[in-house]
Amino acid sequence: MTGALGICHYLGTRYGPSDLIVDVKEPAYGAFLNWMYFSDATLTFPQTLVLRYTRLEPEERRSPQVATDYAKWFFGRLRAVEAATANTQTLCAGRFTAADIAIGYALRLAENVGLARDFGPNVTAYWARLQQRDAYQRAVAAEQAAAKQQNVARSA
């Protein structure tokens, strides 16, 4: 299995139960699946093209127009997260779930590629809440320690 969110879903259902996974019997199951896969398929994908055409391609192959077009695509889809987080702390089931982790990853990538400055107020507040979680902070600390150990510079 290679899909990051598929792996999360598999582990959570195979080795659960876990509050991170919304059970098929819960009313929010459909919303949970939507957010889980919305992250990679809808939010992360356009960002990969922004990243590619602003940083990864050799200078002569970079394309500000492609990057701008896909950034607009990302923000068009991000409106769903803006709406969903208007009146709730988490995305579904009334609790923090793997869907919040999945969408949080897309928001972190957006921050890393310079798109977070244009988040709406609800997404900004939601992203701030996610970053305050102890588990998130431990994960970032582990990532930084591993990068240092491996002599990997973090790019802006």
C-alpha positions as CSV (number, residue, x, y, z in Angstrom):
1,M,0.0,0.0,0.0
2,T,1.5,3.3,-1.0
3,G,-1.2,6.0,-0.6
4,A,-0.6,8.0,2.5
5,L,-4.2,8.4,3.5
6,G,-5.1,4.9,2.5
7,I,-2.4,3.7,4.9
8,C,-3.9,5.9,7.7
9,H,-7.4,4.6,7.0
10,Y,-6.1,1.0,6.8
11,L,-4.2,1.2,10.0
12,G,-7.0,2.9,11.9
13,T,-9.6,0.3,10.8
14,R,-7.4,-2.8,10.9
15,Y,-5.8,-2.1,14.3
16,G,-8.6,0.0,15.8
17,P,-11.0,0.9,17.0
18,S,-9.7,4.4,17.3
19,D,-11.4,7.7,17.8
20,L,-9.3,9.0,14.8
21,I,-11.4,6.8,12.5
22,V,-15.1,7.4,11.9
23,D,-16.8,4.1,11.9
24,V,-19.0,3.0,9.0
25,K,-22.0,3.0,11.4
26,E,-21.5,6.6,12.4
27,P,-23.6,9.3,10.6
28,A,-20.4,11.2,9.8
29,Y,-18.8,8.3,7.9
30,G,-19.4,9.8,4.5
31,A,-18.1,13.2,5.5
32,F,-15.0,11.5,7.0
33,L,-14.2,9.7,3.8
34,N,-14.7,12.8,1.8
35,W,-12.3,14.9,3.9
36,M,-9.7,12.0,4.0
37,Y,-9.5,11.8,0.3
38,F,-10.3,15.4,-0.5
39,S,-6.9,16.3,1.0
40,D,-4.7,14.4,-1.4
41,A,-6.9,14.4,-4.5
42,T,-8.2,17.9,-4.3
43,L,-6.0,20.1,-2.0
44,T,-2.5,18.6,-2.3
45,F,-2.5,17.9,-6.0
46,P,-2.6,21.5,-7.2
47,Q,0.1,22.5,-4.7
48,T,2.5,19.9,-6.1
49,L,2.4,21.9,-9.4
50,V,2.9,25.2,-7.6
51,L,5.9,23.6,-5.9
52,R,7.2,22.1,-9.1
53,Y,6.9,25.3,-11.2
54,T,8.2,27.7,-8.5
55,R,11.0,25.7,-6.9
56,L,11.8,22.3,-8.3
57,E,12.2,22.9,-12.0
58,P,15.4,24.4,-13.3
59,E,15.1,28.2,-13.6
60,E,14.5,28.1,-17.3
61,R,11.6,25.7,-17.0
62,R,9.8,27.5,-14.1
63,S,6.4,28.9,-15.0
64,P,4.8,31.6,-12.9
65,Q,1.6,31.3,-14.9
66,V,1.2,27.5,-14.2
67,A,2.0,28.1,-10.5
68,T,-0.6,31.0,-10.3
69,D,-3.3,28.9,-12.1
70,Y,-2.8,25.9,-9.8
71,A,-2.7,28.2,-6.7
72,K,-6.1,29.5,-7.8
73,W,-7.4,26.0,-8.2
74,F,-6.2,25.2,-4.7
75,F,-7.9,28.3,-3.2
76,G,-11.1,27.4,-5.1
77,R,-11.2,24.0,-3.4
78,L,-10.0,25.4,0.0
79,R,-13.4,27.2,0.2
80,A,-14.9,23.9,1.3
81,V,-12.6,23.9,4.3
82,E,-13.3,27.5,5.0
83,A,-17.0,26.8,5.1
84,A,-16.7,23.6,7.1
85,T,-14.6,25.2,9.8
86,A,-16.9,28.2,10.2
87,N,-18.8,26.8,13.2
88,T,-16.8,23.8,14.4
89,Q,-13.4,23.0,15.8
90,T,-12.9,19.9,13.7
91,L,-14.1,18.7,10.3
92,C,-16.5,15.8,11.2
93,A,-18.0,13.6,13.8
94,G,-17.6,16.3,16.5
95,R,-14.1,15.2,17.3
96,F,-10.5,15.3,16.0
97,T,-10.1,12.5,13.4
98,A,-7.7,11.3,10.8
99,A,-9.6,13.7,8.4
100,D,-8.2,16.6,10.4
101,I,-4.7,15.1,10.1
102,A,-5.2,14.7,6.3
103,I,-6.4,18.3,5.8
104,G,-3.8,19.5,8.2
105,Y,-1.1,18.0,6.0
106,A,-2.5,19.9,3.0
107,L,-2.5,23.2,5.0
108,R,1.1,22.6,6.2
109,L,2.2,22.0,2.6
110,A,0.4,25.3,1.6
111,E,2.4,27.0,4.3
112,N,5.6,25.5,3.0
113,V,4.9,26.7,-0.5
114,G,3.9,30.2,0.5
115,L,0.1,29.9,0.1
116,A,-1.0,30.2,3.8
117,R,-0.8,33.9,3.7
118,D,-4.1,33.9,1.7
119,F,-6.0,31.5,3.9
120,G,-9.5,32.7,4.9
121,P,-10.1,33.5,8.6
122,N,-11.7,30.1,9.4
123,V,-8.9,28.1,7.8
124,T,-6.4,30.3,9.5
125,A,-8.0,29.7,12.9
126,Y,-8.4,25.9,12.2
127,W,-4.7,25.6,11.1
128,A,-3.6,27.4,14.2
129,R,-5.7,25.0,16.3
130,L,-4.1,22.0,14.6
131,Q,-0.6,23.3,15.2
132,Q,-1.3,23.7,18.9
133,R,-2.0,20.0,19.4
134,D,0.6,18.2,21.4
135,A,0.9,15.4,18.9
136,Y,1.5,17.9,16.1
137,Q,4.2,19.6,18.0
138,R,5.9,16.3,18.8
139,A,5.7,15.2,15.2
140,V,7.4,18.5,14.1
141,A,10.1,18.1,16.7
142,A,10.7,14.5,15.5
143,E,10.9,15.7,11.9
144,Q,13.4,18.5,12.8
145,A,15.5,16.1,14.8
146,A,15.6,13.5,12.0
147,A,16.5,16.3,9.5
148,K,19.3,17.4,11.7
149,Q,20.6,13.9,12.2
150,Q,20.5,13.3,8.4
151,N,21.9,16.7,7.6
152,V,18.9,17.7,5.6
153,A,18.2,21.4,5.3
154,R,14.6,22.5,5.6
155,S,13.7,24.5,2.6
156,A,11.5,27.7,3.0
